[in-house]
Amino acid sequence: MATIKDSVHDHIEVHGVAEKLLDTPPVQRLRRINQLGTVRMVYPSANHTRFEHSLGVFHLADRALEHLSIEGQQAERVRAAALLHDIGHSPYSHNIEPVIYRETGIYHDEVHDLIGSGSVAEILSEEGLNPDKIADLIAGEGELGQLVSGELDVDRMDYLIRDAHHTGVPYGTIDHERLIRELRFVDEQLVLGEGNVQSAESLLLARALMNPTVYQHHVARIAKAMLRRATERALEAGAADADTLRRMDDHGFHALLRECDESAKYAQMLDERRLYKRSVWAELDAVPEEALQNDYDDRQSLEADIADDAGVDPSSVILDIPSKPSMKESSSRVLVNGNIRRLDKQSTLVRALQVAQRDQWRLGVYAPEAKSERVGEAAVRTLDLDIDGTRIRDIRPGINATLDEFMD
């Protein structure tokens, strides 16, 4: 058994098949993948890695299995899946995942190809564990897959408290010990036991508060958009193919961006934190429906149209359209008077959080500071944004400069 000191859970005891998997190259690569990607542009202490997080997920899964009295090979499969759940992440975690998916059709939790061969597959097979079944658990399939990837999964419990700890914000605090103790399987569904509506609400509240202050902070989003642009240019230039890029770590990937002529400018700007500025920061109600459904080619075309209207080079315009608001955790299930109920049907607070999440959504258009105002005005015309006088600060953030300078 290996005992590892952790900044969040204190001492983590890694045993069984997980201990044998620890030193495999795919798991060790996670030491070189930053957990929060460009969020460290805002919170300098957010330098924790996917390796630390994977240890935390293993630890919480181990605790959950103990409370659920799940033992033997079933438990070993879940422990292996918990430790391996993030080995499919590309460099910078989620930041460039949409680019990788567009090229490969593979998301980070689709890992059959990664654990079906090599050292991981050898260890799993030696322990009598089928790699395909482990990959299925990582994808959230089956009853026990809900522990690893579901509405009440241990992945979410760890990253909220870990991300809050390393960014220094107070919003991700949850009673994960109680959540673990109160997990139940009822009719093959993972639920929280009686009297735990508030415990489930706390998980969603933490996520709702972390989203605008950490995960969707405007500076982190701008840096992420620039990183994606750099990745697209490097792929188009043939500096690497998407499958190769997917298996790199942060250091090798950033070196590739620096060395490729088409992406070097963006890599240098990220190195020096010379980021684009917000030209438009528009609420959901201000954006026409057709603008929300743009694919990559549509987005490029719109960026070119905005640049043409503003009289700037197309490279000076980045259009950032997030997915429509969703709250997967709101479908968590709790026992109320012996009946299984969806949290969003039981909790007024959760329904309010869903409204708040919609209100927090923003479309972004970014440009170099000297061109930001021109690009913003052109973007409003080109995208047909319905921005009235009450939202003028969202078009020209400079009017709200004091807050921007504090957080920028």
N, C-alpha and C positions, 0 to 999 in steps of 0.2 A: 504493500500500500504506500502511495506517495502522499505526503501532507504538504500542502502549498498554502502560504500566507497570502490572503486576499484582502484588498483594501475595503471591500464591502462586507463580505461574509466571514471575515477573520480567517480561520483555518478551514481549508477544504480538503477532505480526505478522498483521494481518487483511488479507486480499487477496481478489481475485476478486469473486464475487457477494456474499460476506459483507460486504465493505467497503461496497458500495452499500446493503446492508440496514441497516447500523448506525444511520443517522440517521432511519429510518422511525419514525413515531409508535408502532406496536406494540412495537418493540424498545426505544425510549427510555422507554416506560412502565415497563419492567422496572427502571429506576433507582429507581422509587418503590414497588417491591414488596420488602419485607424477605424475605430468604431463609428465616429461621427463625421468623418470626412471633412468638409469645409466648415463645419461648425467651429472648429478650432480657430478660424479667422476671427471669430467673435469672442469665444471663451478660450483663452490660451492654455488653460489647464486641461482641456478636453483632449488629452493625448492617449487615452486608454484604447486598448486594441480589441479586436474580435477574439483573440486568444483568451484574454481575461474574461470577457463576456461568456465565452463558451464554457469555461470552468464554472462560472456562476450558474449557468443554465444546467450543467451537469449536477451541481450541488443541490439546486432546488428540485430537480427531477428526482434525485436520490431521496430527498426528504419526502417528497410527495408519494413515491412508491412505498416508503415505509409506512406512512399514514394510511395508505390505501390497502396495505397488506398484500402487495403484489411482489412475488418472489420468483426465483428461478430464471429460466431462459427468457420469459416475458420481460422481467425486470432488466435483464442484461441488454436486451434489444433496445429498451427505452433509454438506458444509460448511454449506450453507444450512439444512439440517434441524437441525444441531447448534446454530447460532446462534439459530434460531427455536423450539427445542424447548419453551421455557417461556412463550411468548407467550399461551398459554391459561390461565395462572394467574390466579385471582381475587385480590383484596386479601388480605394476610396469608398468601399462599402456600397451603399445604395446610389451614390452620386452619379455614376455612369451606367447604372444597370439598364436604363431605357435604351441607351445606345447599343449595349451588348445584346439585349433582347431583340432589337430591330435587325441585327445582323445574324444572330444565331437561333432565335426562337426559343431561347432557354433563359429562365429566371434562376435566381440564386438558390432556390430551394428544390430545384430539379437536379439531383446529384447522382442519378443512377450510373452515369458514365464515369463519374469521379471515384466512386467507391466500388465499382464493379471489377476493378483490376488494380494491380500494384500492391503496395505494402498494406494499405487499409483492408483490401479484399482478402489478403493472405491471413491477416490477424483475425478478421471476422470468421473466416472459414475454419481456421484452427480452433476457434472457440465454439464451432457448431452453429454459427449465426449466418443467415442468408443475407448477403449485401443488399439484394433487391428489397427485402422486407424492411431493412433499416432505412433505405432510401424512401420507401413508402411512408414510414413513420415521420421522417423529416418533412415530407410533403403534407403531413396532417391526415393521412389516410388511416382508416380503422379506428376502433375505440380508443386505443392507447395513443394513437397519433394526435389526439386532442390535447394531450399533455405537452407535446412538443410544439405543435402549431395549431392553435385554435383560439377561441375567444377568451379562454381562461388559462392560456398556456404559461409555462414557466419562463419561456423566452421573454415575454412581455414584462413579467414580474421583475426579472433581473435587469433588463435594459433601462427601465424607468428609474429604479433606485441607483443604478450604476451611473447613468448619464447625469442624473441630478447631482450625485456625489462629485463627479469630476468637473462639471461645469460650475458647481458652487451655487446653483439655484435651489430654492427650497420647495419647488413644486412637485417633484417626483416621489415624495415620501409616501409610501404605502405600507400597510401592515401585512407584509408578505408572509410572515410566519402564520398569521391567522388564516390568510387565504389558502395557504398550503394545507393547514390542519382541517379546513372545512370543505375541501374538495370531495366530491362523491361521484360515483357512477350510478345513474338511475336510468334504466331502459337504454343502456349503452350510450347515454349522454353524460358528459362531464358537467356537473352542476355544483353550486355552492349550497351547503346545508341550510337548514332553517335558521332564521334570524340573521342572515348575512346580506341582506339587500344593501345596507350601508357599506359593507366591505367591498361589494362589487362596484358600488357607486364611486368609492374612493379610487379604484383603479382607473375608471373612466375620467374622473375629475383630474387625476394626476396627468393622464395623457392629454387632456384638453388644455391644461395649463402649460405643459411642456411644448406643445405644438407651436404656438406663436412666439414663445420666448426663446426656444432652442431650435427645434427641428425645422421650423419655417421662418426663422429670423431673416429679415430681408438681406442682410449682408451675406449670410451663409447661402442664401438662394442665388444671389448674384454671382458669388464665387463658383457655386455649383454649375450655373448656366455657362460660365466661361470655361470651366473644366470640360463640360460636355461639348462645347464648341471645339475646343482643342482636340478632344478625342475624335470627333467626327472628321476634322481636318487630317489628323494623323492616319486614320483608316483610309480616307479617300486617297491619300498620298502613297498608300501601300507600305507605310512604315512598319506595320504589323497587321495580321489578320485578327478578327475578333476572337477566335478560339484561343490564339496565343495570348492576346491581351487579357483575356478572362482569367488566365492562370498566373499572371504576373502579381507581384506585390506592389505596394505604393511606391517604393524607391525605384524599382526597375521601370515602372510605368512612367513616373515623372521624368526619369532620365530620358526615356524614349521621346516624350513630348518636347524636352529641351533640344534634343538632337535633330528632330524633324523640322525642316524649314517652315512647313505650313502651320505647325502648332507652336513653334518656339516663342513667338510673340506673346501668346496667351500664357505659356509656362512662365516666362519671365515676369509678366504682370502679376501672376499669382505668387511667385517667389517674393516679389517686392511689395505685395499687397497694394498694388495700384489697380483698384477695381473699378469697373463701370459703375455708374450711378443710376438711380431710378429715374426714368423719364416719365413713366406712368406706373401707377400702383392702383389698379381698378378693382372695385368690388364686383361680386358675381352678378348682381342685378344690372350693372352697367355694361355687361358684355353680351353681344348678340349670341344666340344659341349656335349659329353656324361657326362662330369664332372658337367655340369650345371644342369642336370636333375635328380640328385640323390635325392631319398627320404630318410626318416629317417634311414631305415635299410641299404641302400647303404652307407650313410654317416658314420654310425657306422663301417661298414666293411672297408671303406677306412681309417678311423682313426686307426683301428686295424692294417691294412697293413702298414701304415706310421710308427706306433709305433714299429712294428716288424722290419722294415727296419732300424730304428734308434736305436734299442736296448733299448727302454724305455717302461715303463708301459703304456698301452692304456689310462689311465686317464691323462697322460701328454700331450695328443694331442687333440686339438679341431679344427675341420674343420668348417669354417664359409663361406657358399656360399649364398650370397644375391640373391634375385630375379633379373631377367634381368631388365635393366633400363627401366623405363616407366615414362611418364609425363602426367598424367591424365588431368591436367589443360590446356594442349596445345590444347585440343578440345573445349575450351571455345569459345563462339560465340559472335561476335560483329556485330553491324550494320555498314555497309559501303555503302554509297550512296543508302540507303534504302534496301539493301540486307543483309541477314544473312550470315556471313562468319565464318568459323572455323579460330581460331587465328593462328594455325600452317600453314594454307594455305595463310594467309594474311601477316604474320610477318616473315621477314628474321631473326630477333633477336631470335624469338622462335625456329626456326629451328637450329640456332647456339647453343642455350641452350640445345636442344636435343642431339646434338653432344657432347657438354661439359659434359652432364650427363653420356653419355656412356664412355667418357674418364675418368671420376671420379670413375667408378665402380671398386671395388677390391674384389678378393677372399682372404680370410685370413686363415692362419694356425697359431695357437697359442700354446705356450708351456711354461713351467717354464723357467726362464732366463738361468739357468745353462745348459738346454738341448735344447735351442732354435736353435742353429746353426745346431746341428745334425738332429733335427726334420725338419728344413727347407730344408736341402739337401735331406733327405729322401722323403719329400713331393714333391719336384720337380720331382724326379724319379718316384714315385708312381702315381702321378696325370698326368705325362707326360706333364708338363708345358713347354711351348715354350718360355722360358725366355732367351733373348740374353744379350750381354754385356751391352747394354744401360740401362738395367733394373736391373743391379746387386744390386743397392741400395734397390730395392724392395724385393730381396731375403734376404739380410742381412741388416736390418735397422740400425745396429750398425755403419755401414760406414757413415750414415747420423746422427750420434749420437747427434750433437749439437741441431738440430731442435727437435729430439725426446725427449731429456731431457727437453727442454723448454716446450713442450706440454704434456709430459707424467706425 
